[in-house]
Amino acid sequence: MSDLIIRKAEEKDVSAIEKIEKQCFSIPWSYESLYKDVVENGLAFYVIAEIEGQVCGYVGVWKILDEGHITNVAVAPEFRRKHIGRAMLETLIEVTAQAGIERYTLEVRESNQPAISLYEGLGFSVEGVRPGYYEDNGENALIMWRG
Ligand SMILES: CC(C)(COP(=O)(O)OP(=O)(O)OC[C@H]1O[C@@H](n2cnc3c(N)ncnc32)[C@H](O)[C@@H]1OP(=O)(O)O)[C@@H](O)C(=O)NCCC(=O)NCCS
């Protein structure tokens, strides 16, 4: 996709991020939580994907010593299956690895096969389970690690 731009998220992107968050998750983060993470949290790093000025996805990570805890991964429904999720995560990992992150982890619903396949393709594997982790339906979380 020739006009895909992947860049660091900025304050001006938070409204677009919130819109995608609501489209993608049954328990979305609030605008305030996203704003704090994107703009104010010095240990957080967010990347967005943009096509012709439209934000179409985002990923975020918290830097905890040499570990990267991936917080959010989302692509707006109309932009899926174009390798945007993969490209954003590759960029996030490349940039934060240069800043000293050696291992990455995340949680994913055990029914979320699209996301699990995306993560496995990037070298993540399942290393644990949090039973009943998700409040809305009591679904288990798989804990995945890379590195
Ligand atoms: C999961 C998500 C981020 C994937 O984003 P995406 O940009 O569509 O994914 P990509 O196009 O980069 O896919 C990369 C690979 O992941 C796998 N994948 C992605 N979507 C898939 C699907 N619906 N079914 C099966 N495999 C899928 C494939 O292996 C794909 O490679 P391929 O297209 O060459 O087969 C997107 O579906 C999404 O936003 N879902 C809702 C939010 C969410 O669940 N986030 C994760 C929370 S842990």
PDBQT file of the ligand as one rigid body, heavy atoms in Angstrom, charges set to zero:
ROOT
HETATM    1  C1  LIG A 201      -6.393  -8.225  15.091  1.00  0.00    +0.000 C 
HETATM    2  C2  LIG A 201      -6.268  -7.036  14.143  1.00  0.00    +0.000 C 
HETATM    3  C3  LIG A 201      -5.506  -5.907  14.837  1.00  0.00    +0.000 C 
HETATM    4  C4  LIG A 201      -5.509  -7.486  12.877  1.00  0.00    +0.000 C 
HETATM    5  O1  LIG A 201      -5.232  -6.327  12.084  1.00  0.00    +0.000 OA
HETATM    6  P1  LIG A 201      -5.054  -6.444  10.494  1.00  0.00    +0.000 P 
HETATM    7  O2  LIG A 201      -4.400  -5.189  10.027  1.00  0.00    +0.000 OA
HETATM    8  O3  LIG A 201      -6.336  -6.817   9.862  1.00  0.00    +0.000 OA
HETATM    9  O4  LIG A 201      -4.044  -7.676  10.379  1.00  0.00    +0.000 OA
HETATM   10  P2  LIG A 201      -2.969  -7.918   9.201  1.00  0.00    +0.000 P 
HETATM   11  O5  LIG A 201      -3.611  -7.622   7.891  1.00  0.00    +0.000 OA
HETATM   12  O6  LIG A 201      -1.707  -7.212   9.527  1.00  0.00    +0.000 OA
HETATM   13  O7  LIG A 201      -2.763  -9.495   9.321  1.00  0.00    +0.000 OA
HETATM   14  C5  LIG A 201      -1.480 -10.090   9.518  1.00  0.00    +0.000 C 
HETATM   15  C6  LIG A 201      -1.689 -11.578   9.678  1.00  0.00    +0.000 C 
HETATM   16  O8  LIG A 201      -2.515 -11.832  10.840  1.00  0.00    +0.000 OA
HETATM   17  C7  LIG A 201      -3.425 -12.937  10.564  1.00  0.00    +0.000 C 
HETATM   18  N1  LIG A 201      -4.808 -12.446  10.508  1.00  0.00    +0.000 N 
HETATM   19  C8  LIG A 201      -5.229 -11.154  10.566  1.00  0.00    +0.000 A 
HETATM   20  N2  LIG A 201      -6.587 -11.121  10.513  1.00  0.00    +0.000 NA
HETATM   21  C9  LIG A 201      -7.002 -12.392  10.404  1.00  0.00    +0.000 A 
HETATM   22  C10 LIG A 201      -8.272 -12.997  10.313  1.00  0.00    +0.000 A 
HETATM   23  N3  LIG A 201      -9.426 -12.257  10.311  1.00  0.00    +0.000 N 
HETATM   24  N4  LIG A 201      -8.357 -14.351  10.236  1.00  0.00    +0.000 NA
HETATM   25  C11 LIG A 201      -7.239 -15.100  10.260  1.00  0.00    +0.000 A 
HETATM   26  N5  LIG A 201      -5.972 -14.596  10.329  1.00  0.00    +0.000 NA
HETATM   27  C12 LIG A 201      -5.865 -13.252  10.414  1.00  0.00    +0.000 A 
HETATM   28  C13 LIG A 201      -3.003 -13.475   9.212  1.00  0.00    +0.000 C 
HETATM   29  O9  LIG A 201      -1.989 -14.427   9.447  1.00  0.00    +0.000 OA
HETATM   30  C14 LIG A 201      -2.451 -12.229   8.537  1.00  0.00    +0.000 C 
HETATM   31  O10 LIG A 201      -1.562 -12.499   7.509  1.00  0.00    +0.000 OA
HETATM   32  P3  LIG A 201      -2.150 -12.802   6.006  1.00  0.00    +0.000 P 
HETATM   33  O11 LIG A 201      -3.169 -11.737   5.716  1.00  0.00    +0.000 OA
HETATM   34  O12 LIG A 201      -0.927 -12.716   5.136  1.00  0.00    +0.000 OA
HETATM   35  O13 LIG A 201      -2.781 -14.162   6.085  1.00  0.00    +0.000 OA
HETATM   36  C15 LIG A 201      -7.683  -6.541  13.682  1.00  0.00    +0.000 C 
HETATM   37  O14 LIG A 201      -8.438  -7.642  13.254  1.00  0.00    +0.000 OA
HETATM   38  C16 LIG A 201      -8.454  -5.819  14.781  1.00  0.00    +0.000 C 
HETATM   39  O15 LIG A 201      -8.328  -4.608  14.980  1.00  0.00    +0.000 OA
HETATM   40  N6  LIG A 201      -9.309  -6.563  15.513  1.00  0.00    +0.000 N 
HETATM   41  C17 LIG A 201     -10.138  -5.954  16.569  1.00  0.00    +0.000 C 
HETATM   42  C18 LIG A 201      -9.311  -5.507  17.742  1.00  0.00    +0.000 C 
HETATM   43  C19 LIG A 201      -8.530  -6.640  18.353  1.00  0.00    +0.000 C 
HETATM   44  O16 LIG A 201      -9.022  -7.748  18.527  1.00  0.00    +0.000 OA
HETATM   45  N7  LIG A 201      -7.276  -6.352  18.733  1.00  0.00    +0.000 N 
HETATM   46  C20 LIG A 201      -6.391  -7.288  19.380  1.00  0.00    +0.000 C 
HETATM   47  C21 LIG A 201      -6.616  -7.276  20.848  1.00  0.00    +0.000 C 
HETATM   48  S1  LIG A 201      -5.469  -8.345  21.702  1.00  0.00    +0.000 SA
ENDROOT
TORSDOF 0
